[in-house]
């Protein structure tokens, strides 16, 4: 399964905007400098009181559809 590690630093306010549906997708920079977009809905799985901070692994299907997000390191 294809994956990419991205750096996320989102405040609680930014997460709320995604959560409320004001944005459909999140655009983030990977650790190797590439840009990737994924569904904003995925943030619901990893947000906490301080927002979303750290390096996260995004996993995609072989067809390129988002599958999962997991914390790699803070």
DSSP file (Angstrom, degrees, kcal/mol; ACC not computed):
  #  RESIDUE AA STRUCTURE BP1 BP2  ACC     N-H-->O    O-->H-N    N-H-->O    O-->H-N    TCO  KAPPA ALPHA  PHI   PSI    X-CA   Y-CA   Z-CA
    1    1 A X              0   0    0      0, 0.0    60,-0.1     0, 0.0     2,-0.1   0.000 360.0 360.0 360.0 128.9    0.0    0.0    0.0
    2    2 A X        +     0   0    0     58,-0.4    58,-3.0    59,-0.1     2,-0.3  -0.378 360.0 174.3 -66.8 144.1    1.5    3.4   -0.9
    3    3 A X  E     -A   59   0A   0     56,-0.2     2,-0.3    -2,-0.1    56,-0.2  -0.966  17.5-165.7-146.3 162.8    2.1    5.8    1.9
    4    4 A X  E     -A   58   0A   0     54,-2.0    54,-3.2    -2,-0.3     2,-0.5  -0.984  19.9-130.9-149.9 140.6    3.7    9.2    2.5
    5    5 A X  E     -A   57   0A   0     -2,-0.3    26,-2.2    52,-0.2    27,-0.4  -0.825  29.2-173.3 -96.6 128.2    4.8   11.0    5.7
    6    6 A X  E     -AB  56  30A   0     50,-3.1    50,-2.7    -2,-0.5     2,-0.6  -0.867  23.8-126.3-122.0 154.3    3.6   14.5    6.1
    7    7 A X  E     -AB  55  29A   0     22,-2.4    22,-0.5    -2,-0.3     2,-0.5  -0.883  29.3-173.0-100.0 121.4    4.3   17.3    8.7
    8    8 A X  E     +A   54   0A   0     46,-3.0    46,-2.2    -2,-0.6     2,-0.3  -0.966  18.1 166.1-120.4 130.3    1.1   18.7   10.2
    9    9 A X  E     +A   53   0A   0     -2,-0.5     2,-0.4    44,-0.2    44,-0.2  -0.734  19.5 159.7-139.5  87.0    1.0   21.7   12.6
   10   10 A X  E     -A   52   0A   0     42,-3.1    42,-2.1    -2,-0.3    -2,-0.0  -0.927  32.6-134.2-116.5 133.2   -2.7   22.8   12.9
   11   11 A X     >  -     0   0    0     -2,-0.4     4,-2.3    40,-0.2     5,-0.2  -0.309  32.7-104.9 -73.6 164.4   -4.1   24.9   15.6
   12   12 A X  H  > S+     0   0    0     38,-0.2     4,-2.3     1,-0.2     5,-0.1   0.887 123.5  53.9 -57.3 -37.8   -7.4   24.0   17.3
   13   13 A X  H  > S+     0   0    0      2,-0.2     4,-1.8     1,-0.2    -1,-0.2   0.910 108.3  48.1 -64.4 -42.2   -9.1   26.8   15.3
   14   14 A X  H  > S+     0   0    0      1,-0.2     4,-1.6     2,-0.2    -1,-0.2   0.899 111.6  50.6 -64.5 -39.9   -7.7   25.5   12.0
   15   15 A X  H  X S+     0   0    0     -4,-2.3     4,-2.9     1,-0.2    -2,-0.2   0.890 106.6  55.2 -64.1 -39.2   -8.9   22.0   12.9
   16   16 A X  H  X S+     0   0    0     -4,-2.3     4,-2.8     1,-0.2     6,-0.2   0.899 103.9  54.2 -60.9 -41.3  -12.4   23.3   13.7
   17   17 A X  H  <>S+     0   0    0     -4,-1.8     5,-2.1     1,-0.2     6,-0.6   0.898 112.7  43.5 -60.5 -40.6  -12.7   24.9   10.3
   18   18 A X  H ><5S+     0   0    0     -4,-1.6     3,-1.2     4,-0.2     5,-0.3   0.913 113.6  51.6 -68.6 -42.4  -11.9   21.5    8.7
   19   19 A X  H 3<5S+     0   0    0     -4,-2.9    -2,-0.2     1,-0.3    -1,-0.2   0.875 106.4  53.8 -62.7 -39.3  -14.2   19.7   11.2
   20   20 A X  T 3<5S-     0   0    0     -4,-2.8    -1,-0.3    -5,-0.2    -2,-0.2   0.514 118.7-110.8 -76.0  -4.1  -17.1   22.1   10.4
   21   21 A X  T < 5S+     0   0    0     -3,-1.2    -3,-0.2    -4,-0.2    -2,-0.1   0.617  79.8 129.7  87.6  12.3  -16.7   21.3    6.7
   22   22 A X  S   <S+     0   0    0     -5,-2.1     2,-0.4    -6,-0.2    -4,-0.2   0.720  77.9  39.1 -70.6 -18.1  -15.4   24.7    5.6
   23   23 A X        -     0   0    0     -6,-0.6    -2,-0.2    -5,-0.3    -1,-0.1  -0.995  62.8-163.4-131.4 138.3  -12.7   22.8    3.8
   24   24 A X  S    S+     0   0    0     -2,-0.4    16,-2.3     1,-0.1    17,-0.5   0.772  75.8  22.7 -87.3 -29.4  -12.9   19.5    1.9
   25   25 A X  E     - C   0  39A   0     14,-0.3     2,-0.4    15,-0.2    14,-0.2  -0.920  64.3-134.0-139.7 162.5   -9.3   18.7    1.9
   26   26 A X  E     - C   0  38A   0     12,-3.1    12,-2.1    -2,-0.3     2,-0.5  -0.941  14.6-153.9-114.6 136.6   -6.0   19.4    3.6
   27   27 A X  E     + C   0  37A   0     -2,-0.4     2,-0.3    10,-0.2    10,-0.2  -0.962  24.6 170.3-112.7 123.9   -2.8   20.2    1.7
   28   28 A X  E     - C   0  36A   0      8,-2.8     8,-2.6    -2,-0.5     2,-0.4  -0.935  33.0-118.0-135.7 154.9    0.4   19.3    3.5
   29   29 A X  E     -BC   7  35A   0    -22,-0.5   -22,-2.4    -2,-0.3     6,-0.2  -0.769  29.8-133.7 -93.2 135.4    4.1   19.0    2.8
   30   30 A X  E >   -B    6   0A   0      4,-3.8     3,-1.8    -2,-0.4   -24,-0.3  -0.350  26.9-105.3 -80.8 166.8    5.7   15.7    3.1
   31   31 A X  T 3  S+     0   0    0    -26,-2.2   -25,-0.1     1,-0.3    -1,-0.1   0.732 122.8  52.5 -65.2 -21.2    9.0   15.1    4.9
   32   32 A X  T 3  S-     0   0    0    -27,-0.4    -1,-0.3     2,-0.1   -26,-0.1   0.269 125.3 -99.4 -99.5  11.9   10.7   14.7    1.5
   33   33 A X  S <  S+     0   0    0     -3,-1.8     2,-0.1     1,-0.3    -2,-0.1   0.381  79.7 128.5  94.8  -4.3    9.3   18.1    0.2
   34   34 A X        -     0   0    0     -5,-0.1    -4,-3.8     1,-0.0     2,-0.4  -0.481  54.1-127.4 -81.4 156.8    6.4   16.9   -1.9
   35   35 A X  E     -C   29   0A   0     -6,-0.2     2,-0.3    -2,-0.1    -6,-0.2  -0.861  28.2-178.7-103.5 141.0    2.9   18.3   -1.5
   36   36 A X  E     -C   28   0A   0     -8,-2.6    -8,-2.8    -2,-0.4     2,-0.4  -0.988  15.2-149.9-138.7 146.4   -0.1   16.0   -0.9
   37   37 A X  E     +C   27   0A   0     -2,-0.3     2,-0.3   -10,-0.2   -10,-0.2  -0.930  20.6 168.7-115.8 142.6   -3.8   16.6   -0.5
   38   38 A X  E     -C   26   0A   0    -12,-2.1   -12,-3.1    -2,-0.4     2,-0.0  -0.962  45.3 -72.3-147.0 161.9   -6.1   14.3    1.6
   39   39 A X  E >   -C   25   0A   0     -2,-0.3     3,-1.8   -14,-0.2     4,-0.3  -0.310  32.8-139.5 -61.2 131.7   -9.7   14.5    2.9
   40   40 A X  G >  S+     0   0    0    -16,-2.3     3,-1.9     1,-0.3     4,-0.4   0.806  99.1  73.6 -59.5 -29.7  -10.1   17.0    5.8
   41   41 A X  G >  S+     0   0    0    -17,-0.5     3,-1.3     1,-0.3     4,-0.3   0.766  81.7  71.4 -55.6 -26.9  -12.4   14.5    7.4
   42   42 A X  G X  S+     0   0    0     -3,-1.8     3,-1.6     1,-0.3     4,-0.4   0.781  82.6  70.4 -62.9 -27.3   -9.3   12.4    8.3
   43   43 A X  G X> S+     0   0    0     -3,-1.9     4,-1.8    -4,-0.3     3,-1.6   0.784  82.0  72.7 -62.4 -26.2   -8.2   15.0   10.9
   44   44 A X  G <4 S+     0   0    0     -3,-1.3    -1,-0.3    -4,-0.4    -2,-0.2   0.789  92.6  56.8 -59.2 -26.5  -11.1   13.9   13.1
   45   45 A X  G <4 S+     0   0    0     -3,-1.6    -1,-0.3    -4,-0.3    -2,-0.2   0.680 119.6  26.1 -78.3 -18.8   -9.1   10.7   13.8
   46   46 A X  T <4 S+     0   0    0     -3,-1.6    -2,-0.2    -4,-0.4    -1,-0.2   0.462  88.1 115.0-127.6  -3.1   -6.0   12.5   15.1
   47   47 A X     <  +     0   0    0     -4,-1.8     2,-0.2     5,-0.1     5,-0.2  -0.431  34.4 171.4 -74.4 144.4   -7.1   15.9   16.5
   48   48 A X  B >   -E   51   0B   0      3,-2.1     3,-1.9    -2,-0.1    -2,-0.1  -0.717  53.8 -71.8-134.8-169.3   -6.8   16.7   20.2
   49   49 A X  T 3  S+     0   0    0      1,-0.3   -37,-0.2    -2,-0.2     3,-0.1   0.765 131.3  48.6 -61.2 -26.0   -7.1   19.8   22.4
   50   50 A X  T 3  S-     0   0    0      1,-0.3     2,-0.4   -39,-0.1    -1,-0.3   0.448 114.6-116.4 -93.5   0.0   -3.9   21.3   21.0
   51   51 A X  B <   -E   48   0B   0     -3,-1.9    -3,-2.1   -40,-0.2     2,-0.4  -0.863  55.0 -40.0 106.1-138.6   -4.8   20.7   17.4
   52   52 A X  E     +A   10   0A   0    -42,-2.1   -42,-3.1    -2,-0.4     2,-0.4  -0.970  65.1 164.5-133.2 116.7   -2.8   18.4   15.2
   53   53 A X  E     +A    9   0A   0     -2,-0.4     2,-0.3   -44,-0.2   -44,-0.2  -0.992  33.2  39.4-138.9 128.4    1.0   18.4   15.5
   54   54 A X  E    S-A    8   0A   0    -46,-2.2   -46,-3.0    -2,-0.4     2,-0.5  -0.859  87.3 -47.6 139.0-169.9    3.6   16.0   14.3
   55   55 A X  E     -AD   7  73A   0     18,-3.3    17,-3.2    -2,-0.3    18,-1.6  -0.910  54.4-171.1-103.1 126.7    4.6   13.7   11.5
   56   56 A X  E     -AD   6  71A   0    -50,-2.7   -50,-3.1    -2,-0.5     2,-0.6  -0.925  19.7-132.6-121.9 142.9    1.8   11.5   10.2
   57   57 A X  E     -AD   5  70A   0     13,-3.2    13,-1.8    -2,-0.4     2,-0.5  -0.852  17.9-158.3 -96.2 122.1    1.8    8.7    7.8
   58   58 A X  E     -AD   4  69A   0    -54,-3.2   -54,-2.0    -2,-0.6     2,-0.4  -0.869   7.7-159.7 -97.5 129.6   -0.9    8.8    5.2
   59   59 A X  E     -AD   3  68A   0      9,-2.7     8,-3.0    -2,-0.5     9,-1.5  -0.912   8.3-171.0-113.3 139.2   -1.8    5.5    3.6
   60   60 A X  E     - D   0  66A   0    -58,-3.0   -58,-0.4    -2,-0.4     6,-0.2  -0.870  24.9-109.6-125.9 156.4   -3.5    5.2    0.2
   61   61 A X    >   -     0   0    0      4,-2.8     3,-2.0    -2,-0.3   -59,-0.1  -0.285  43.7 -99.1 -72.7 169.8   -5.0    2.4   -1.8
   62   62 A X  T 3  S+     0   0    0      1,-0.3    -1,-0.1     2,-0.1    -2,-0.0   0.720 127.2  59.1 -63.1 -19.7   -3.3    1.2   -5.0
   63   63 A X  T 3  S-     0   0    0      2,-0.1    -1,-0.3     0, 0.0    -2,-0.0   0.421 122.8-106.4 -89.0   0.5   -5.9    3.4   -6.8
   64   64 A X  S <  S+     0   0    0     -3,-2.0     2,-0.3     1,-0.3    -2,-0.1   0.568  72.4 140.1  89.5   9.5   -4.7    6.5   -4.9
   65   65 A X        -     0   0    0      1,-0.1    -4,-2.8   -27,-0.0    -1,-0.3  -0.681  60.5-101.2 -88.4 140.8   -7.6    6.9   -2.6
   66   66 A X  E     +D   60   0A   0     -2,-0.3    -6,-0.2    -6,-0.2    -1,-0.1  -0.292  45.9 165.4 -58.9 138.8   -7.0    7.9    1.1
   67   67 A X  E     -     0   0A   0     -8,-3.0     2,-0.3     1,-0.4    -7,-0.2   0.697  52.7  -9.3-122.5 -47.3   -7.1    5.0    3.5
   68   68 A X  E     -D   59   0A   0     -9,-1.5    -9,-2.7     2,-0.0    -1,-0.4  -0.988  41.9-148.5-156.5 159.4   -5.6    5.9    6.9
   69   69 A X  E     +D   58   0A   0     -2,-0.3     2,-0.3   -11,-0.2   -11,-0.2  -0.999  22.4 174.5-132.8 131.2   -3.7    8.4    8.9
   70   70 A X  E     -D   57   0A   0    -13,-1.8   -13,-3.2    -2,-0.4     2,-0.3  -0.991  34.3-108.9-138.7 146.0   -1.4    7.4   11.8
   71   71 A X  E     +D   56   0A   0     -2,-0.3   -15,-0.2   -15,-0.2     3,-0.1  -0.559  29.7 176.3 -73.4 130.0    1.0    9.3   14.0
   72   72 A X  E     -     0   0A   0    -17,-3.2     2,-0.3     1,-0.4   -16,-0.2   0.814  67.3 -24.5 -98.0 -48.6    4.7    8.6   13.3
   73   73 A X  E      D   55   0A   0    -18,-1.6   -18,-3.3     1,-0.0    -1,-0.4  -0.971 360.0 360.0-162.6 153.0    6.2   11.1   15.8
   74   74 A X              0   0    0     -2,-0.3   -18,-0.1   -20,-0.2    -1,-0.0   0.410 360.0 360.0 -87.4 360.0    5.4   14.3   17.6
